[in-house]
Amino acid sequence: MNAGQQHLLDLYRAAQRGEAAPPAPGAHAVRTAREIQQWHHFRAVVTAPADRLPSRIRRAVRSAATALLRRETGAAGARDGAPTRLSS
């Protein structure tokens, strides 16, 4: 059943029950899209620069690279007989 058929069925049910007719499909699509766009603009203004997605990705890559380097240097130090420090 597509949206048009569903709307006709809803119109029939509303008429049978004496209720108000539901809005047509797509009647509020432009307003909804505009509200979503305004919400994204608002979030961009309110969100701190450090919490934005590019910063979070950058931090995650840095921490992963640091963890890999620590693991590699820790494994190399253990093979050489040098003491390794466990990170907490």
N, CA, C and O of each residue as an XYZ file, in Angstrom:
352
protein
N       0.848     -1.165      0.000
C       0.000      0.000      0.000
C       0.901      1.237      0.000
O       1.809      1.359      0.821
N       0.638      2.129     -0.913
C       1.448      3.351     -0.979
C       0.817      4.440     -0.107
O      -0.238      4.234      0.493
N       1.468      5.587     -0.045
C       1.013      6.671      0.832
C      -0.347      7.211      0.419
O      -1.156      7.563      1.278
N      -0.611      7.282     -0.874
C      -1.906      7.778     -1.355
C      -3.049      6.860     -0.948
O      -4.104      7.321     -0.511
N      -2.831      5.562     -1.095
C      -3.855      4.598     -0.702
C      -4.086      4.624      0.803
O      -5.227      4.546      1.259
N      -3.010      4.733      1.574
C      -3.133      4.810      3.028
C      -3.907      6.062      3.436
O      -4.721      6.023      4.358
N      -3.648      7.171      2.744
C      -4.350      8.415      3.044
C      -5.843      8.272      2.751
O      -6.673      8.726      3.539
N      -6.187      7.652      1.634
C      -7.599      7.435      1.322
C      -8.275      6.557      2.371
O      -9.415      6.816      2.757
N      -7.583      5.532      2.828
C      -8.124      4.671      3.876
C      -8.316      5.456      5.175
O      -9.336      5.305      5.847
N      -7.339      6.290      5.528
C      -7.462      7.122      6.726
C      -8.607      8.122      6.599
O      -9.310      8.386      7.575
N      -8.798      8.684      5.397
C      -9.926      9.590      5.166
C     -11.254      8.876      5.378
O     -12.170      9.419      5.996
N     -11.351      7.656      4.862
C     -12.577      6.870      5.008
C     -12.852      6.582      6.482
O     -13.974      6.767      6.954
N     -11.836      6.131      7.202
C     -12.008      5.838      8.627
C     -12.419      7.081      9.403
O     -13.307      7.016     10.252
N     -11.775      8.219      9.116
C     -12.114      9.458      9.813
C     -13.550      9.869      9.519
O     -14.251     10.345     10.412
N     -13.996      9.692      8.281
C     -15.376     10.039      7.926
C     -16.364      9.119      8.638
O     -17.421      9.573      9.075
N     -16.036      7.828      8.761
C     -16.905      6.876      9.437
C     -17.043      7.194     10.924
O     -18.110      7.013     11.511
N     -15.951      7.670     11.525
C     -15.935      7.954     12.967
C     -16.340      9.386     13.286
O     -16.520      9.729     14.455
N     -16.485     10.220     12.273
C     -16.847     11.606     12.496
C     -15.681     12.452     12.988
O     -15.882     13.471     13.649
N     -14.482     12.036     12.672
C     -13.277     12.754     13.095
C     -12.804     13.687     11.985
O     -13.287     13.628     10.854
N     -11.850     14.552     12.332
C     -11.269     15.448     11.328
C     -10.393     14.645     10.369
O      -9.780     13.647     10.749
N     -10.350     15.098      9.130
C      -9.551     14.412      8.114
C      -8.064     14.612      8.398
O      -7.655     15.702      8.797
N      -7.247     13.572      8.197
C      -5.806     13.717      8.403
C      -5.193     14.550      7.276
O      -5.767     14.642      6.191
N      -4.028     15.157      7.530
C      -3.389     15.946      6.466
C      -2.905     15.034      5.330
O      -2.588     13.862      5.535
N      -2.863     15.602      4.160
C      -2.399     14.842      2.992
C      -0.920     14.513      3.136
O      -0.176     15.253      3.780
N      -0.492     13.402      2.538
C       0.928     13.055      2.618
C       1.792     14.122      1.947
O       1.495     14.574      0.841
N       2.849     14.510      2.624
C       3.757     15.511      2.084
C       3.331     16.936      2.348
O       3.994     17.870      1.899
N       2.229     17.126      3.075
C       1.724     18.481      3.317
C       2.688     19.296      4.165
O       2.775     20.513      4.004
N       3.398     18.653      5.050
C       4.296     19.363      5.957
C       5.764     19.023      5.683
O       6.617     19.267      6.535
N       6.065     18.477      4.532
C       7.424     18.043      4.238
C       8.402     19.218      4.194
O       9.516     19.116      4.707
N       7.997     20.316      3.592
C       8.889     21.475      3.481
C       9.143     22.074      4.852
O      10.278     22.413      5.187
N       8.085     22.205      5.647
C       8.250     22.761      6.986
C       9.133     21.862      7.851
O       9.972     22.356      8.606
N       8.947     20.548      7.743
C       9.758     19.613      8.512
C      11.216     19.691      8.094
O      12.101     19.695      8.950
N      11.482     19.753      6.802
C      12.863     19.869      6.326
C      13.505     21.164      6.823
O      14.675     21.169      7.205
N      12.752     22.253      6.819
C      13.265     23.537      7.296
C      13.569     23.468      8.796
O      14.590     23.992      9.242
N      12.702     22.832      9.570
C      12.933     22.695     11.005
C      14.156     21.841     11.297
O      14.909     22.139     12.225
N      14.365     20.788     10.522
C      15.552     19.948     10.698
C      16.805     20.754     10.378
O      17.799     20.663     11.098
N      16.769     21.536      9.315
C      17.907     22.370      8.945
C      18.196     23.399     10.034
O      19.358     23.623     10.375
N      17.161     24.026     10.582
C      17.352     24.987     11.664
C      17.934     24.316     12.898
O      18.761     24.907     13.592
N      17.513     23.094     13.176
C      18.059     22.355     14.326
C      19.549     22.099     14.137
O      20.327     22.263     15.077
N      19.952     21.702     12.944
C      21.378     21.462     12.684
C      22.187     22.750     12.809
O      23.298     22.734     13.339
N      21.649     23.848     12.332
C      22.335     25.136     12.476
C      22.458     25.510     13.956
O      23.511     25.976     14.393
N      21.409     25.311     14.711
C      21.429     25.597     16.144
C      22.475     24.748     16.853
O      23.242     25.263     17.667
N      22.512     23.451     16.552
C      23.488     22.563     17.194
C      24.916     22.961     16.823
O      25.825     22.836     17.644
N      25.118     23.433     15.611
C      26.453     23.858     15.196
C      26.909     25.072     15.983
O      28.096     25.212     16.276
N      25.982     25.948     16.329
C      26.337     27.151     17.085
C      26.562     26.819     18.552
O      27.486     27.346     19.172
N      25.733     25.957     19.109
C      25.774     25.667     20.541
C      26.902     24.707     20.907
O      27.462     24.811     21.999
N      27.241     23.788     20.032
C      28.238     22.768     20.332
C      29.627     23.383     20.407
O      30.020     24.175     19.551
N      30.361     23.004     21.445
C      31.731     23.485     21.602
C      32.597     22.924     20.473
O      32.351     21.812     20.006
N      33.613     23.682     20.024
C      34.443     23.202     18.918
C      35.110     21.854     19.202
O      35.289     21.052     18.286
N      35.476     21.599     20.451
C      36.141     20.331     20.772
C      35.191     19.148     20.692
O      35.643     18.010     20.572
N      33.887     19.386     20.756
C      32.916     18.297     20.720
C      32.357     18.029     19.336
O      31.552     17.112     19.176
N      32.749     18.785     18.347
C      32.255     18.575     16.986
C      32.891     17.333     16.388
O      33.949     16.889     16.836
N      32.250     16.782     15.387
C      32.663     15.502     14.818
C      34.108     15.475     14.331
O      34.816     14.526     14.669
N      34.597     16.449     13.559
C      35.994     16.366     13.118
C      36.974     16.314     14.288
O      37.978     15.604     14.226
N      36.691     17.056     15.345
C      37.578     17.036     16.505
C      37.532     15.689     17.200
O      38.561     15.180     17.644
N      36.339     15.108     17.296
C      36.231     13.798     17.947
C      36.961     12.729     17.139
O      37.596     11.844     17.712
N      36.874     12.805     15.817
C      37.582     11.832     14.971
C      39.075     12.013     15.124
O      39.812     11.035     15.258
N      39.532     13.265     15.106
C      40.956     13.544     15.272
C      41.475     12.997     16.598
O      42.543     12.387     16.643
N      40.716     13.214     17.686
C      41.127     12.712     18.996
C      41.180     11.192     19.012
O      42.108     10.614     19.578
N      40.200     10.537     18.401
C      40.169      9.078     18.377
C      41.356      8.516     17.605
O      41.964      7.533     18.028
N      41.688      9.137     16.472
C      42.837      8.673     15.679
C      44.130      8.863     16.459
O      44.996      7.988     16.462
N      44.259     10.027     17.129
C      45.462     10.269     17.920
C      45.614      9.261     19.051
O      46.703      8.734     19.280
N      44.512      8.992     19.763
C      44.613      8.060     20.886
C      44.903      6.644     20.391
O      45.645      5.906     21.039
N      44.332      6.258     19.257
C      44.616      4.932     18.702
C      46.067      4.830     18.262
O      46.722      3.813     18.492
N      46.567      5.885     17.630
C      47.973      5.867     17.192
C      48.908      5.831     18.392
O      49.915      5.123     18.376
N      48.583      6.585     19.425
C      49.413      6.593     20.632
C      49.404      5.220     21.289
O      50.445      4.736     21.733
N      48.233      4.587     21.353
C      48.146      3.257     21.949
C      48.959      2.248     21.145
O      49.635      1.394     21.720
N      48.897      2.343     19.831
C      49.687      1.427     18.994
C      51.179      1.640     19.206
O      51.939      0.678     19.320
N      51.596      2.902     19.257
C      53.015      3.181     19.469
C      53.474      2.694     20.839
O      54.573      2.155     20.969
N      52.651      2.877     21.848
C      53.010      2.385     23.184
C      53.134      0.881     23.185
O      54.055      0.327     23.786
N      52.207      0.215     22.513
C      52.234     -1.244     22.471
C      53.485     -1.733     21.753
O      54.136     -2.676     22.203
N      53.825     -1.082     20.618
C      55.010     -1.500     19.862
C      56.285     -1.232     20.638
O      57.167     -2.090     20.678
N      56.405     -0.078     21.248
C      57.619      0.221     22.005
C      57.692     -0.641     23.251
O      58.782     -1.027     23.674
N      56.535     -0.950     23.851
C      56.518     -1.828     25.021
C      56.947     -3.232     24.651
O      57.676     -3.864     25.416
N      56.523     -3.744     23.508
C      56.900     -5.087     23.065
C      58.369     -5.128     22.697
O      59.044     -6.118     22.976
N      58.882     -4.067     22.072
C      60.296     -4.031     21.698
C      61.159     -3.943     22.948
O      62.215     -4.573     23.017
N      60.720     -3.165     23.941
C      61.484     -3.039     25.182
C      61.505     -4.336     25.949
O      62.516     -4.657     26.574
N      60.427     -5.093     25.927
C      60.365     -6.362     26.638
C      61.295     -7.371     25.981
O      61.869     -8.213     26.672
N      61.455     -7.306     24.663
C      62.352     -8.240     23.982
C      63.804     -7.895     24.275
O      64.651     -8.785     24.352
N      64.099     -6.606     24.438
C      65.468     -6.171     24.694
C      65.870     -6.381     26.147
O      67.038     -6.210     26.494
N      64.924     -6.746     26.994
C      65.237     -6.933     28.390
C      65.047     -5.671     29.214
O      65.285     -5.685     30.421
N      64.626     -4.587     28.588
C      64.396     -3.357     29.317
C      63.048     -3.438     30.030
O      62.108     -4.042     29.513
N      62.950     -2.836     31.211
C      61.688     -2.880     31.926
C      60.646     -2.023     31.207
O      60.956     -0.968     30.655
N      59.413     -2.504     31.230
C      58.317     -1.758     30.603
C      57.375     -1.255     31.678
O      57.213     -1.871     32.732
N      56.758     -0.122     31.386
C      55.816      0.461     32.330
C      54.394      0.139     31.855
O      54.047      0.341     30.691
N      53.596     -0.360     32.778
C      52.218     -0.657     32.445
C      51.404      0.607     32.567
O      51.505      1.321     33.564
N      50.592      0.893     31.557
C      49.752      2.091     31.628
C      48.464      1.714     32.345
O      47.966      0.597     32.204
N      47.934      2.649     33.108
C      46.716      2.368     33.877
C      45.503      2.924     33.221
O      44.397      2.774     33.740
